[in-house]
């Protein structure tokens, strides 16, 4: 249930087109569905503007299927992250049109076409090909939440000319997500080139002293470029979600 649907239902009650009992029954379902192993939050889109996203890691394939089946009682697009192929095969039993990205490890079920502001876009920038999975998680998240997304991949600081040749795309973006491992310097470089918010995503890609992404995280947190915010290591979803929130601001 989103705000538009709730208003539509209440208008129907006021106009006499929707029985009061039917409206009460719908509202009763709003808070959440208790499934014993999970409580599916049907109220989230009404509160935050976006429906609940399924984090699959640590869940069984059957649990993922049951949660998604419950979400499908609504009308919103469904996104599941950190999903393995076995989970996707299970979801296909109830949603044959589900789409899986092996790189991003996401499952997307499109229930409706989101209204996209074509005048604004999010740019996803990644340093190296090894950062591609995290960048793809960010891109797919932002697109599923209803944003136009342009991506620039493999434009890290080791060959900075690759990034500078796309400066027009960077400067015209409304929000920029920068995904980088190793030392994570790309976020500072981009932050020094643009007047838009930069969401930095450190990845766990790098040699031993990278410490599983800690070096990139610390570099991004200590960026000398203003306007750079940082999410957790490998958190492409968090970056895509945050960028989407920023992008929809008036």
N, C-alpha and C positions, 0 to 999 in steps of 0.2 A: 504494500500500500504506500503510494507516494502522495504528496500534497495535492497534485492535480486530481488523482482518483478520489481522494477523500472529499475534496470540494465538490466534485461531480456528484458523489453519493449524497452529500448533505443538501445540495441543491435539489436533487431528486426527491429527498424527503420533504423539503419545503414546498416543492411544487406538487407533491402528491403522487409522483411517478414511482417512488421507491417506498415500499412498506416499511414502517418503523421497525418491525421485528427483523426484517432482512438487514437493515442498517445496523441494528444492535448485534446481530450474529456476526457481521463482518468486523465490527469494532472489537468484539471479543477476541478475535484472532490476531489483533494487532500486536500486542506486546511480544509474545514469542510462543513457539511450539516446543513443548517439552517432550523430547524423544528419549529420555532417560540418559543416553550417552552424550546427548548434545541438546542445547536449547537454541533453536533457530530463531534469529531475531528478525521478525517481519516488520518491526517498527523502525528499523534503522534508517531506511530511506526517507521516512517521514521526518526523522530527527536530523539527519546529517546531509540529506540530498543524494546519498548513494546507498544502494542495498548492501547487505552483508556479503563479504567475499569469503570463500571457503579456503582455509589454509589446510592443505592435504597432508603435509608431513606429520608423521606420527599417528595418522588415522589408517584404518583398514580400508580396502577397496570398497567393501560393502557399506561401511559407514559413510564414505564419500558419496556413494550412490544414493543412499537414503537421505542424506542432507540435501543433495541437489534435487532429489525428487520433491522434497518439501518446499524448496525454494521455487520450484517450477509451478507450484500452485498460484504463484503471483505472475506478474506480467513483465518483470524487469529482466534485463540481460544478466546472465550469470557468469561469474568469473571464479575459477578455482586455481590456486597457485601451488607450486611445488608438488605437482602431480607426476606420478610415474605411469608408464604405458599401461600397466595392469589396471590402474584406476580408470584410465580413459576407456579401456575395453569394457569395464563394468558400467560406466556412465552411458556408453553407446546403447546399452540395453533399454534405457528409458529416454534417451535423446539422440536419435540417429544423426541429427544435424550438428552435434557437438564437434568443435574444432580443437585439435591438439597441436601444440607447438613443442616438439622434442627439445629444442634449444632453450626456450623460456620455461618449459615444464608447466605450461598453463593449459587449462581447459576453458573454452569460451562457448557459451550457448546464447545465441542471439535471438531474443524474443521480440525485439522492436528496434527500429532504426532511430538512434538518438538524434536529437536536433543539434547539429554542429555549427558553430560560428566559424564560417569560412574565412573571416577577416583576421582571426587569431590562430596561432599554432604554437605547439610545444616542439622544441627541437631536442632530440636525444643525440648526444655526442658521446662516442666511446673511443678510448685511446687505442686499443689493439683488438685484433680478431679474437683473442682469448677472453676479452671482456664481453663478447657478443651475447652470451646467454643472459647476463644481468641486464644488459641494454635492451634486449628483446622483452624481458619481463616488464621493464619500465614502459617500453613502447606499447605493448599489448594492453597493459593496465590502463594507460592514458587513453588509448583508442576505445577500449571497451566502456570507459566512463564518459565517452562522448566528446572527444577532442580530435582536432586535426593534428597529426604528428608528422614531422619531417625528421629523418635520421641522417646523421653523418657518422659513419663507422670507420675505424682504423685511421684516425687522424691525430695520433698521439704526438708528444713533444719530440720524439726522436726524429720526426720529419715534419716540423711545424709548418712547412710550406703547404702541406696538404690541408691543414686547418685554415690557414690564412686565405687560401684560394676560395673558400666558401664563406668569407666574412659577411657577405650580403645576407645569407641565410641566417647566420647567427644574430646579426644586428636587428633583423626584422622579426625575430621570434618574440613571443610574449613571455615565455618561460623557457629556460634551458636546463636540461638534465645532463650532467657530465659524469660518465662512468669510466673509472680508471683504476688500474692496479699498480704494480711496481711501487714507485714513490708517490704516485697520485698527483703529480704536478699540473696535470691538464686543467683541473678545476680552477686553479689560480690564474692560469693563462687566459682561460675563457672569461673569468670574472673581471679581468683587467681590460677586456676588449668591448664589453657590452654594458648597457645601462638597464638590464633586466635581471630579475632574480635568477640565481644559479643554484640548482639542487645538486649537490655533489654526492656521488655514490662510490665509496671505496670498494674494490673487489679483492678477493683473496688470492688473486693471480700475482705471482712473483717468486723470486728466489728466496732462499732461507731467511735472510734478514728482512724480508717483507713481513714475516711473522703472521702469515695467514690473513693479510690485509691490514694489520695494525699500523704498518708504516704509512700506507696510503691514507688511512683514517686520520692519523696524527697530522700528516701534511695538510689535509683538507681542513681540519679543525684549526690549524695554525695559519691558514691562508692570509696573506697580506692584502688580498683583493677584497674589497667590501662587497657585500651582497651575496656572499656564498654561504649557504646553509648545508648541513651535512646529515645524511641518514646513516643507518647502520651498514656494516660490511655486507656486501652482496644483496642489499635490500632494494632491488629494482622495483618491486611492488610499492614499497613505501614512497619511493621517489616519484613514481607515476601517479600515485594517489595525491600526494602533496602538490605536485605540479598541476594536476587537474583542478584542485581546489583554488589555487592561485589564478589559473587561467579563466575560471568562470566568474571571478570578481568583476563587478561593473566598474 
